[in-house]
Amino acid sequence: MPLEPKLADLPRIRGALRFYQVASVITGVLLLLLCTEMILKYGFGLELELGGPQGFLAFVPIDTVTAVNLSTGILMVHGWFYVVYLFSDFRLWSLMRWPFTRFILIALGGIIPFLSFILEARIGREVRAYLDRREAAAAATAASTASDASPGAPDAATSTTDTVEAQQ
């Protein structure tokens, strides 16, 4: 039997899911920027320069950047945000008590273009459905427990009547 999240963790899972979804979209966009930058750099020999003599924002040949190299900036921002993405992946994975292979699959979303967008939609839909199903089951259990323990239930009145008749 696979492990399931604890009932007390359900509110934390919603927060972890939201954090994962935001991190997933940002990481996916940065990954697409990184892929575009790599194609421009290695395919066309261009880098993106900010504030140089060519203008505010310009593509310049490799090794001729004299101002801020945005190509390197994109690399660094994606790298650091991928670490945030891995943390959000780990947090959701540990709260949901999924197998380790699921963690690896979600982690691949930050290094395979477009996969983070696909996984964000799929994981989000799956986790929300699980949470709704689990909360409905918990509410049904609580409602049936409350109705069994209520003092004014018809079963209690019938058993009282039976007891009075038995005494006479």
N, C-alpha and C positions, 0 to 999 in steps of 0.2 A: 504494500500500500504506500503510495507516494505521500510525502509530507505535505501538509497544508498549512497555510498561514494561520497564526493564532488569531482568535476573534478580537483580541485587544489591539492587534496590529492593523486592522482594517482601515481606521482613519489615517494612520501613518502611510499606508500603501497608496492612498489617494494622493497625498503630498509627494511621495516618491515618484509616482507616475507622472504627475505634472512637471516635476523637475526633470525627469527623463525626457519627456516630450519636448520641452523647451531646449534642453541640451542637444537633443537629437537633431532638431531643425537647424540650430545654429552650427553644429558640427557639419551637417550635410551641406549647408551653404558655403562654409569655409572650405570644405573639401572640393566642391565644384570650382571655387575660386583658385584653389591650389592646382587643380588639374589644368585649368585654363592657363594659369601662370606657367606651368611646366611645358605645355604645348607651345606657348609663345617663346619661352626661353630656349628650349632645345629644338623646336621645330623651325622657328623663325629667327632665332638669335636676338630676341628683344627682352628687355626688362622694363618694369614700370618704375618711373622716377617721379617723385613729388617735389615741386618747388625748385626745379633746376633751371638752367638757362634756356631749355626748350619750351618752357611754359609751366603753368601750375601743375599739370599732370601730363606726362608724355611717355611714350615708348621710345627707349633709346637702345642702341646696340649693347650687347653684353660687355662688361668691364669699362664702360664709359659713363657710368652713373656718378654724378658729382654731388648730388643732393641726397635726399632720403630715398633709399631703395625700398619701395613698397613690395617688391617681389620677395625679399627676405622677410619683411614684416608679415606678409601673408603666411609664410612658412612657420614663423614663430607663433603667431596667434592661433593657427590651426593646431599646432603641436600642444600648446598649453590648454586650449579648449578641449582637445581630445582627452587630456587627463581629467578634466571636469566631466566629460561624457562618460569615461570609464567609471568614475565615482558614482555617477547617477545610475549607470548600468549595475554596478555592484550593489548599490542600496536597494534598487527594485528587485534584483535577483535574490538577495538575501532575505528580504521581507516576504517575497512570494515563495521562497523555499524551492526554487526550480533546480533541475540538475545542472551540473557545471557546463555541459555542452550548450545550454541555452545562454549562459553568460558569454561564452566564446562567440556564439552566433551574433548576439547583440553587439559585442565589442567589434566585430567585423564591420558593423554599420558605419564606423568612423573612418574606415580605410578603403572601403569599396564604394565608388561613386553611386549615388541614388539609393543604396541599400538602407541608409539611415531613414529616408523618407518612407520606404516600404515597411520597414520594421516598426517605425513610430506609429503608423496607422494600425498595423496588425496587432502589435503588443498592446497598444492603447485600447483597442476594441476588445481584445481578449481579457485584459485585466478588469476593465469596467464591467464586462458581462459576468466575470467571476465574482466581483465584489457585490453586484446587484443580486446574484443568485445566493450568495452566502448570507447577505444581510436579510433577504427575504426568508431564508430558512431559519435564521436566528429569531426573526420577528414572529414567525409561525410557532416556533417552539416556546417562545415567551408567552404568546397569547394562549396556547393550549395549557401551559402550566398555570397561568393566571385563572383560566376558567375552571380548572380542576380544583383549585384551592379556594374558590370564592364561597363565603359562608351561606349565601342565599340561593344556592343551586338547588334545583328540584330534587336531586338525589338525596340531599341532606334532609329535606322535609319529608320525603317518603320514608326514609329510614327512621325518623323520629316518630312518625305515625305508626309504623310497624312495631316499634319498641313500646309505645303506649298500649297498643292492642295486646301485645304479648303479656304485659303486666296485669291486665284485667282478667 
